[in-house]
Amino acid sequence: MEIDMKEEIYNFIMVWFTVGISSCYCYVITKLVRKGTPRFLLFLPVLYLLFSLPLYLKALIFNIPVSFFVAWLTPFKLLLLVFGTGPLSNPSLSHTHFVTISCFPIKLKKPTTKPNDQNSGTLNINLAFLTHYAIKVFLFLLLTIVEYSKHMIPQMLNSFLICIYSYLALEVSLGAFAIVARTLLGIDADHPFDHPYLSTSLQDFWGRRWNRVASSCLKSTVFFPFLNGTSRVLGRKWAAISASVVTFIVSDVMHEIVFYYMDRVRFGWGVPTFFIFQGICVVIESTIKKKMKVALRLPQRVIGPLVFVFVIITFMLLVMPELLEHRVDDRVLGEYVALAQFLRIRD
């Protein structure tokens, strides 16, 4: 598919301009209209618009982040705001902070009861984060170069490298937003990932370490409302199990929407199978732990990589074939080249 990079960049800018204006509108509505149905009705046009914006972008390097940020995270944050909860509900948020948090993948840190301790450790935490971040940026750039020579790499190894590359691309991009939000805007942004390769379990991987921005949105909009709404009927145990499975199903639906925006076609059954399988595994793991009373005490350096590799292998087997069928990897690499050539010509 031939892409006019000049037109694509123009569309990309206009999409973000529209998102910014929509966010300003929601900020004003929040100040003037009470939470609940009235606010929801006034947010509806914006929600419809947000879901339609990725359709104006063909290049995956622009389409994928817009689909994730604008068509997934922002609507979830606005839905929470309808009921007066979520990261946008703080009345002390300035207009700039409201727009930034609503438009971009930023997770706010939870308030601490020991501000002095937090301030004393800020420098060390930031230095550690920046060190790990720099290493991941280097690995991301290295794998980008390797992917341009993928014809020399065995298919199975290449699929594995694409998984690692995708993880690094996600962590590097989300980490950049967190860094900018902290340094330039003073927003107390949390780390978007927490070393997922050091997870102590699948539940720890999906719930506390992997893509914490999306995880936080899913917990607030799906898991806890479903858990609280069904506890009296199902009991706390079965409500928690059902809430976990439903959360994975919603995550699957949102991923399928993002994938649909790529080619305007529905992917196969690999994506839903992956998320439902992961949800079932989390439930089984949690049940076994409770039955045994004490979790298996394996060293974190052992169990972490095992969990990480398990997720990658299931992703390789179920999702990767569909991504390769749609030539997502080739298209992304080709678009990087086209963008570089366009910028070079402009210079």
C-alpha positions as CSV (number, residue, x, y, z in Angstrom):
1,M,0.0,0.0,0.0
2,E,1.5,3.3,-1.1
3,I,1.3,6.0,1.5
4,D,1.7,9.7,0.8
5,M,3.8,10.6,3.9
6,K,3.1,14.4,3.5
7,E,-0.7,13.8,3.6
8,E,-0.3,11.3,6.4
9,I,1.6,13.7,8.6
10,Y,-1.0,16.4,7.9
11,N,-3.8,14.0,8.9
12,F,-1.8,13.0,12.0
13,I,-1.5,16.6,13.1
14,M,-5.2,17.3,12.5
15,V,-6.1,14.2,14.4
16,W,-4.2,15.4,17.5
17,F,-5.6,18.9,17.0
18,T,-9.1,17.4,17.1
19,V,-8.3,15.3,20.2
20,G,-7.0,18.4,22.0
21,I,-10.1,20.5,21.2
22,S,-12.3,17.6,22.3
23,S,-10.4,17.3,25.6
24,C,-10.8,21.1,26.2
25,Y,-14.6,20.6,25.5
26,C,-14.7,17.8,28.1
27,Y,-12.8,19.9,30.6
28,V,-15.4,22.7,30.3
29,I,-18.3,20.3,30.5
30,T,-16.8,18.8,33.6
31,K,-16.8,22.2,35.3
32,L,-20.3,23.1,34.3
33,V,-22.3,19.8,34.3
34,R,-22.8,17.4,37.2
35,K,-21.6,13.8,37.0
36,G,-24.0,11.1,35.7
37,T,-26.3,11.0,32.8
38,P,-26.2,14.7,31.8
39,R,-22.4,14.6,31.6
40,F,-22.5,11.2,29.7
41,L,-24.9,12.6,27.1
42,L,-22.6,15.6,26.4
43,F,-19.6,13.3,26.2
44,L,-21.2,11.0,23.6
45,P,-20.3,13.1,20.5
46,V,-16.7,13.1,21.7
47,L,-16.6,9.4,22.3
48,Y,-18.0,8.7,18.8
49,L,-15.4,11.1,17.4
50,L,-12.5,9.4,19.3
51,F,-13.4,6.0,17.9
52,S,-13.5,7.4,14.3
53,L,-10.2,9.3,14.3
54,P,-7.9,6.3,13.7
55,L,-9.7,5.7,10.4
56,Y,-8.1,8.8,9.0
57,L,-4.6,7.3,9.3
58,K,-3.1,4.6,7.1
59,A,0.5,4.5,8.2
60,L,0.9,2.1,11.1
61,I,3.5,4.2,12.8
62,F,0.8,6.8,13.3
63,N,-2.3,4.6,13.3
64,I,-1.3,2.2,16.1
65,P,-0.4,4.9,18.8
66,V,-3.5,6.9,17.9
67,S,-5.7,3.8,18.1
68,F,-4.3,2.9,21.5
69,F,-4.2,6.4,23.1
70,V,-7.2,8.0,21.5
71,A,-9.7,5.1,20.8
72,W,-8.9,3.1,23.9
73,L,-7.4,4.9,26.8
74,T,-9.1,8.3,26.4
75,P,-12.6,7.0,26.2
76,F,-12.0,4.8,29.3
77,K,-10.8,7.9,31.2
78,L,-13.8,9.9,30.0
79,L,-16.2,7.2,31.0
80,L,-14.7,7.2,34.5
81,L,-15.0,11.0,34.6
82,V,-18.7,10.7,33.8
83,F,-19.2,9.1,37.2
84,G,-16.7,11.4,38.9
85,T,-13.9,8.9,39.3
86,G,-10.6,8.2,37.6
87,P,-7.5,10.3,36.9
88,L,-9.4,13.2,35.4
89,S,-11.8,13.6,38.3
90,N,-9.5,15.6,40.6
91,P,-11.0,19.1,40.7
92,S,-7.5,20.7,41.3
93,L,-6.3,19.5,37.9
94,S,-5.2,22.5,35.7
95,H,-6.5,22.7,32.2
96,T,-3.0,21.8,30.8
97,H,-2.8,18.7,33.1
98,F,-6.3,17.7,32.3
99,V,-5.7,17.7,28.5
100,T,-2.3,16.0,28.9
101,I,-3.6,13.2,31.1
102,S,-6.7,12.7,29.0
103,C,-4.9,12.6,25.6
104,F,-1.8,10.6,26.5
105,P,-0.9,7.3,28.2
106,I,0.0,8.7,31.6
107,K,-0.7,6.9,34.8
108,L,-0.7,9.0,38.0
109,K,1.1,7.8,41.0
110,K,-1.0,6.9,44.0
111,P,-0.8,9.5,46.8
112,T,1.6,8.5,49.5
113,T,1.2,9.0,53.3
114,K,4.9,9.7,53.7
115,P,5.8,12.7,51.4
116,N,9.2,13.2,53.0
117,D,10.3,9.6,52.3
118,Q,9.0,10.0,48.8
119,N,11.0,13.2,48.1
120,S,14.2,11.7,49.6
121,G,14.0,8.8,47.2
122,T,12.9,10.6,44.1
123,L,16.4,11.2,42.8
124,N,17.5,7.5,43.2
125,I,14.2,6.3,41.6
126,N,14.6,8.6,38.7
127,L,18.2,7.7,38.1
128,A,17.4,4.0,38.2
129,F,14.4,4.5,35.9
130,L,16.5,6.6,33.4
131,T,19.3,4.1,33.4
132,H,16.9,1.2,32.6
133,Y,15.2,3.4,30.1
134,A,18.4,4.2,28.3
135,I,19.3,0.5,28.1
136,K,15.9,-0.3,26.6
137,V,16.2,2.5,24.1
138,F,19.5,1.1,23.0
139,L,18.1,-2.4,22.7
140,F,15.1,-1.1,20.8
141,L,17.4,0.7,18.3
142,L,19.6,-2.4,18.0
143,L,16.6,-4.6,17.3
144,T,15.3,-2.1,14.7
145,I,18.6,-2.5,12.8
146,V,18.4,-6.3,13.2
147,E,14.9,-6.4,11.8
148,Y,16.1,-4.8,8.6
149,S,18.2,-8.0,8.1
150,K,15.5,-10.4,9.2
151,H,15.8,-12.4,5.9
152,M,19.0,-13.8,7.4
153,I,17.3,-14.9,10.6
154,P,15.4,-18.2,11.1
155,Q,11.6,-17.6,11.2
156,M,11.1,-18.8,14.8
157,L,13.9,-16.6,16.1
158,N,12.6,-13.7,14.1
159,S,9.1,-14.1,15.6
160,F,10.7,-14.1,19.1
161,L,12.7,-11.0,18.3
162,I,9.6,-9.2,17.0
163,C,7.8,-9.9,20.3
164,I,10.8,-8.4,22.2
165,Y,10.9,-5.5,19.8
166,S,7.2,-4.8,20.3
167,Y,7.6,-4.9,24.1
168,L,10.5,-2.5,23.9
169,A,8.7,-0.2,21.5
170,L,5.8,0.0,23.9
171,E,7.9,0.6,27.0
172,V,10.1,3.1,25.3
173,S,7.2,5.1,23.9
174,L,5.1,5.1,27.1
175,G,8.2,5.8,29.1
176,A,8.9,8.9,27.0
177,F,5.5,10.3,27.8
178,A,6.1,9.7,31.5
179,I,9.4,11.4,31.4
180,V,8.0,14.5,29.5
181,A,5.0,14.7,31.9
182,R,7.3,14.7,34.9
183,T,10.1,17.0,33.7
184,L,8.2,19.6,31.7
185,L,4.7,19.6,33.2
186,G,5.4,18.5,36.8
187,I,2.8,15.7,36.6
188,D,3.5,12.9,39.1
189,A,3.4,10.2,36.4
190,D,4.1,6.6,37.4
191,H,6.3,4.2,35.5
192,P,4.3,2.6,32.7
193,F,6.0,-0.8,33.1
194,D,7.5,-2.4,36.2
195,H,10.1,-4.9,34.9
196,P,7.6,-7.5,33.7
197,Y,10.4,-10.0,33.2
198,L,10.7,-10.1,37.1
199,S,7.0,-11.0,37.7
200,T,6.3,-13.4,40.5
201,S,3.2,-14.8,38.8
202,L,0.9,-14.3,35.8
203,Q,-1.4,-12.3,38.0
204,D,1.5,-10.1,39.0
205,F,2.6,-9.8,35.3
206,W,-0.8,-8.7,34.0
207,G,-2.1,-6.8,37.1
208,R,0.9,-4.9,38.3
209,R,3.8,-4.9,35.9
210,W,2.7,-5.1,32.2
211,N,1.4,-1.9,30.6
212,R,0.2,-0.4,33.9
213,V,-1.6,2.5,32.0
214,A,-4.0,0.1,30.3
215,S,-4.1,-2.2,33.3
216,S,-5.2,0.7,35.5
217,C,-7.9,1.7,33.1
218,L,-9.2,-1.8,32.9
219,K,-9.3,-2.3,36.6
220,S,-11.2,1.0,37.2
221,T,-13.7,0.6,34.3
222,V,-14.2,-3.2,34.3
223,F,-12.7,-5.3,37.1
224,F,-13.8,-3.4,40.2
225,P,-17.2,-2.3,38.9
226,F,-18.0,-5.9,37.9
227,L,-16.6,-7.3,41.2
228,N,-18.6,-4.9,43.3
229,G,-21.7,-5.4,41.2
230,T,-21.8,-9.2,41.4
231,S,-20.3,-10.0,44.8
232,R,-23.7,-10.2,46.5
233,V,-25.0,-12.6,43.8
234,L,-22.0,-14.7,43.1
235,G,-20.1,-14.4,46.3
236,R,-16.7,-12.7,46.6
237,K,-14.7,-15.7,45.3
238,W,-16.7,-16.3,42.1
239,A,-17.2,-12.6,41.5
240,A,-13.4,-12.1,41.5
241,I,-13.0,-15.0,39.1
242,S,-15.7,-13.7,36.8
243,A,-14.3,-10.2,37.0
244,S,-10.8,-11.4,36.0
245,V,-12.2,-13.3,32.9
246,V,-14.5,-10.4,31.9
247,T,-11.5,-8.0,32.2
248,F,-9.4,-10.1,29.8
249,I,-12.4,-10.3,27.4
250,V,-12.7,-6.5,27.4
251,S,-9.0,-6.2,26.9
252,D,-9.3,-8.6,23.9
253,V,-12.1,-6.5,22.4
254,M,-10.0,-3.4,22.7
255,H,-7.0,-5.1,21.1
256,E,-9.1,-6.4,18.3
257,I,-10.4,-2.8,17.7
258,V,-6.8,-1.6,17.5
259,F,-5.9,-4.4,15.1
260,Y,-9.0,-3.6,13.0
261,Y,-7.8,0.0,12.5
262,M,-4.6,-1.4,11.0
263,D,-6.1,-3.0,7.9
264,R,-9.9,-2.2,8.3
265,V,-10.4,-6.0,8.5
266,R,-11.1,-8.3,11.5
267,F,-8.2,-10.5,12.5
268,G,-8.8,-14.2,13.1
269,W,-9.4,-16.1,16.3
270,G,-5.7,-16.0,17.5
271,V,-6.2,-12.7,19.4
272,P,-9.3,-13.7,21.4
273,T,-7.9,-17.1,22.1
274,F,-4.7,-15.6,23.5
275,F,-6.5,-13.3,25.9
276,I,-9.1,-15.8,27.0
277,F,-6.3,-18.4,27.6
278,Q,-4.3,-15.9,29.6
279,G,-7.4,-15.0,31.7
280,I,-8.1,-18.7,32.4
281,C,-4.4,-19.3,33.3
282,V,-4.5,-16.4,35.8
283,V,-7.7,-17.8,37.4
284,I,-6.2,-21.3,37.6
285,E,-2.9,-19.9,39.1
286,S,-4.8,-17.9,41.7
287,T,-7.0,-20.8,42.6
288,I,-4.0,-23.1,43.1
289,K,-2.3,-20.6,45.2
290,K,-5.3,-20.2,47.5
291,K,-5.7,-24.0,47.7
292,M,-2.1,-24.5,48.7
293,K,-2.3,-21.6,51.1
294,V,1.4,-20.8,50.5
295,A,2.7,-19.9,47.1
296,L,5.6,-21.8,45.6
297,R,8.7,-20.0,46.8
298,L,10.8,-19.9,43.6
299,P,13.4,-17.2,43.3
300,Q,12.1,-14.1,41.5
301,R,15.0,-14.3,39.0
302,V,13.7,-17.8,38.0
303,I,10.0,-17.4,38.0
304,G,10.1,-13.9,36.4
305,P,11.7,-15.0,33.1
306,L,9.6,-18.1,33.1
307,V,6.4,-16.1,33.2
308,F,7.7,-13.6,30.6
309,V,8.7,-16.4,28.2
310,F,5.4,-18.2,28.7
311,V,3.5,-15.0,27.7
312,I,5.8,-14.5,24.7
313,I,5.5,-18.1,23.5
314,T,1.7,-18.1,23.7
315,F,1.7,-14.7,21.9
316,M,4.0,-16.1,19.2
317,L,1.8,-19.2,18.7
318,L,-1.6,-17.4,18.7
319,V,-1.2,-13.8,17.7
320,M,2.1,-13.5,15.8
321,P,1.0,-15.6,12.7
322,E,-1.9,-13.1,12.1
323,L,0.4,-10.1,12.5
324,L,2.8,-11.6,10.0
325,E,0.0,-12.5,7.6
326,H,-0.9,-8.8,7.5
327,R,2.8,-7.9,7.1
328,V,2.7,-5.6,10.0
329,D,6.4,-5.9,10.6
330,D,7.3,-5.1,7.0
331,R,4.9,-2.2,6.8
332,V,6.3,-0.6,10.0
333,L,9.9,-0.9,8.9
334,G,9.0,0.5,5.4
335,E,7.1,3.4,7.0
336,Y,10.2,4.3,9.1
337,V,12.2,4.5,5.9
338,A,9.5,6.5,4.1
339,L,9.3,8.9,7.0
340,A,13.1,9.3,7.2
341,Q,13.3,10.0,3.4
342,F,10.5,12.5,3.6
343,L,12.2,14.4,6.5
344,R,15.5,14.3,4.6
345,I,13.9,15.8,1.5
346,R,12.3,18.6,3.6
347,D,15.8,19.4,5.1
